[in-house]
Amino acid sequence: MLLKFCGAAGEVTGSCHLVRFSDVTVLLDCGIFQGGEERHIRNREPFPFDPQTVKAVLLSHAHLDHCGRLPLLVKAGFKGKIFATQATCDLAKIVLLDAAKLQEEDAAWKIKRLKKKGEDWSWVSPLFTTSDAERVFEHFEPVPYGEWVDLSPTVRFRLRDAGHLLGSGMVELRWQSNGKERTLLFTGDLGQSGMPILRDPEKVEQAELLLMESTYGNREHETTFNECVEQLRQIITETVSKGGRVLIPSFAVGRTQEVLYTLNDLVESRQLPIVPVFVDSPMAREVLKIYQRHRELYDEEASRKLRSGDEPFTFPGLTIVETVEESKTLNELREPCIIIAGSGMCTGGRIKHHLYHGIGNPNNAIVFVGFQAKGTLGRQLVEGVSPVRIFGEMHEVKARVFLLDGFSAHADRKHLLQWASNFIAPPTQTFLVHGEQEAANSLAEALQGMGWNATVPQLGQEFAME
């Protein structure tokens, strides 16, 4: 067995790991690189393997940094199946179509700008198009949690609940070698325990080879989820009293649903007054439909709400914004309100327009509810950078900025180590991926202190196991 790290090695995004067995080659995730100017170049570089030789992609979940290069993989000749849970397949379709639309719009805007300047625009093209994204869907093969699937006479896999996102899964690969069955476990992204809507990550007791995420490997969330809920309530109450607006940059897939679930509780328990809440994301609207379609994946608390007749994503004052025109009118409102819009790291989408109009108002609040990668506008804001560039113009940051990292869908250092402690014996080898270098190194040291053989692979590094 040969393992090659083709992304998310020493960094958070671009999840992609090639596993070559004697009779079959598979890919764990195929995600896009996000953050930093060089991402435009990196995402267009050829894959460091021949896509035509890959029989299957085992997709952990539908976030873009795990599935965003699938259209490029298919375009490069991949003809195999993409295995994932049904919920992941459903969500990935929405995510990829939205990304394609943004790519096409960005390319059109760039061409228009270059034409206006009289410069060469012939080199401009979207990373992938809507038709490229749609071709991916033909390869999806839904698999339920726990069901073993044979990839070859000697290799099989199953998905286990990772608790990170609706339908997210850890990939457990098993293969025969010298008369013995070996095991590789890829965590994908592990969720926090005790979060709303989803079940906790499944406990695992054994694997010879472990690929484990390390996004928060060097730190714990400053606040628990319940503490974050109280902070959010206080921020909204104070901002509304000042006549300001609360801007929440939020990932359309997963995080927006958690925020709505929380606001539903606060409003219906009368801990918050009824304030206009706008979900300004066509993508989030479609994702909500998927969440409502797959209620069998909810945890016991969310299931209990449903049984009692409570719709957890609907409450008085909520409006789902439908059109671009409606989105633009939000910036003309004079009354206090809450606007939830993507993207979660402020790298694009409608939130940038709301920041453009609201970042200079000291009565406003900007509330981040998720991880902010290096090189993103979101990271600059949480680090206190001012002024910041939005649509080519510099803006002084006068609005109050908050990071409520207890909303994160990622397990923090403490929870990662707790999850690892379920192993009866340490894996023979553990590779820490999907984390910035400092975070991954810190988690590696902690695991080494538990007697584990844990390392941080470099991009392009290969590992062989007989």
C-alpha positions, 0 to 999 in steps of 0.5 A: 500500500502506498499513501501520497499526500496531495493536499491539506498537508501542513495547511487546512484546505485542499484535502486530497490523499491518494491510496494505491493498493496492489489492485486498486487506487482510490482518492480520499477527498478532492478539495479546493485550496482556499486563502492566499493569492497563490490559490488561483495558481495551485487549484489549476495545477495538474494533479500529481497523479493520473486521474484515469488510474483512480477507481474511486473517490471516497468523499468525507463530506461536502465542504468545498475544501474537501470536494471542490476539485472533483469537477477538475478530476472528472475533466482530467479523465476520472471515470470511477465512482464517488462514494459518499453518504446520500446527504453528502451527495445531495449537499455536494451538488449544491456546493459545486453548482454554487462554486461554478456559478461564482467562478463563472461570474468572477471570470465574466467580471474580470473579462469586463474589467480587462476589456474596459482597460484595453488589456488582453483578456483571452487568458481568463476562464473559470476554474470550472463551469456549471456543466463541469460540475454537473458531470460530477453528479453522474459519478456519485454513488450513495452509501449508508453509514456502516455498510461495507463496500468492496472496491476490489477482491482485497480492498473494502471500505465503510463510512462512520459518522464524523459528526462534523456536517450532515452526512459527514463520514470517516473513511475506514479502509481495509485491505488484505496483505500477506494473509492479514487484514490491515486498516486505514482510517481517514477522519475527514473533519471531526465534529465537536461533541454536544453540538446541536442537530448532529450526533457526536463523532463515532468512537473508533477503537482500532486502526493501524494507519490513521489520517487525522484532522488537526485544524484546532490541534494547538488550541481549545475553543475559548468558549463552549457552545452554550457560552457562545449562545449567551455571547450571541444573545448579548451581542444581538441585544446590545447591537439592537439597542444601539440601532445597529445590525449584526452581520454574521458571515456564515458557511451556507452548509452546516453553520447557517443551520446551526445559527438558525437552530440557535436563534430559533431557541432564543426567540421562542424562549423569549430570551431575544425580542423578535428582530428581523433576521435575513438569511441572504444566501440562495445556497443556504436556502437549498441546503435547508431543504437537504437538512429537512430531507435527512432528519434521520441523521439528527441527534436525539435533541433535534429529533425530540423538537421535531416530535413535539411539533417544533420546526427548528429552523423557523421562527418569527421574524425570519426571512429567506432572501430570494433575489439579488435585488432583495439582497441590495435593499437590505443595505437601505434598511434603517431598522436593526436587523441580523443578516446571515450571509456567505461566505464564512471567511468573507472570501466572496459572496453577499457578505462582502457587500454587507461589510462594504456598507456596514463595516464603518458603523460603530453601532454594528457588530460582525460575528464570526462563527467559524474557522478563518483560514490564513489569507482571508478577509475574515482572518484579517478582521478577527486579528484586528487589521484595519483598514481592510480592502473590500472590492478594491477600496480600503475601509476602516473597521469601526464595527465591533468584531467578535469570534464565537469559536464555540460554534465551530464544527471542528473538534478542538485540541481537547476533543481531538485528544479525547477522541484519540483516547478511545483507541485500545492501542495507538495506531502504528502510524498517525499522520496529522493533516488538515491543519496549519503547520503549528496546529498540526505540530502541536497535536503531534507532540501531544499524541507523542506524549501519549505514546503515539507515533504521530507526524505531520506529512509534507505536501507530496510526501509518500508513505509505504506499508507492506 
